[in-house]
Amino acid sequence: MRTDKDLLIKGVKYLGYTVLLMFSAPVIIYQAFKNQEHPLYWPVLILGLLLGVVAIAMGFYSIKVLVDSLFGKKEN
């Protein structure tokens, strides 16, 4: 059982994107709540919430890719 280096690099890249999303989503949500009287309040808030959901999904996916690269894919 050897480590798939290409899949490991892909997982680390996804983990980097996840970290970027994990920091940008709360900042966007905070900016939306700070400017509640602005006409773009709802679109910015929805964008921040969507980025938060995508960050969570990318987190699970990147951990799955890392585990698959280290232990191999599960065969049925």
C-alpha positions as a printed Julia matrix, in Angstrom:
76×3 Matrix{Float64}:
   0.0    0.0    0.0
   1.79   3.08  -1.28
   0.83   6.75  -1.18
  -0.56   8.11  -4.45
   1.48  11.31  -4.71
  -0.63  12.87  -7.49
  -3.81  12.36  -5.47
  -2.06  13.67  -2.35
  -1.09  16.89  -4.15
  -4.65  17.24  -5.42
  -5.96  16.82  -1.87
  -3.55  19.43  -0.49
  -4.65  21.88  -3.23
  -8.3   21.29  -2.32
  -7.4   21.81   1.33
  -5.8   25.14   0.42
  -8.97  26.22  -1.4
 -10.97  25.13   1.63
  -8.88  27.27   3.98
  -9.31  30.24   1.63
 -13.08  29.76   1.62
 -13.16  29.25   5.4
 -11.66  32.71   5.88
 -13.45  34.57   3.09
 -17.0   33.37   3.85
 -17.16  34.79   7.42
 -15.62  38.06   6.24
 -18.29  38.45   3.54
 -21.07  37.56   6.0
 -19.68  40.08   8.5
 -19.57  42.79   5.85
 -23.17  42.02   4.9
 -24.37  42.35   8.51
 -22.34  45.53   8.93
 -24.14  47.18   5.98
 -27.75  46.12   6.52
 -29.18  49.34   5.11
 -27.32  48.92   1.8
 -29.43  47.77  -1.18
 -27.02  44.88  -1.88
 -27.41  43.47   1.64
 -29.34  40.34   0.62
 -27.16  39.34  -2.37
 -23.97  39.75  -0.34
 -25.42  37.8    2.58
 -26.57  34.99   0.28
 -23.14  34.92  -1.36
 -21.46  34.64   2.03
 -23.77  31.84   3.14
 -23.22  29.95  -0.11
 -19.46  30.3    0.28
 -19.79  28.94   3.82
 -21.68  25.88   2.6
 -19.15  25.36  -0.18
 -16.32  25.62   2.36
 -17.88  22.87   4.47
 -18.44  20.63   1.44
 -14.91  21.25   0.15
 -13.57  20.4    3.6
 -15.21  17.0    3.57
 -14.17  16.36  -0.03
 -10.55  17.37   0.53
 -10.27  15.12   3.6
 -11.76  12.26   1.54
  -9.21  12.81  -1.24
  -6.36  12.89   1.3
  -7.52   9.67   2.95
  -7.91   7.99  -0.45
  -4.39   9.03  -1.39
  -2.91   7.66   1.83
  -4.87   4.41   2.21
  -6.12   3.67  -1.3
  -9.64   3.69  -2.62
 -12.23   1.45  -1.01
 -13.11  -1.47  -3.28
 -16.48  -3.21  -3.18
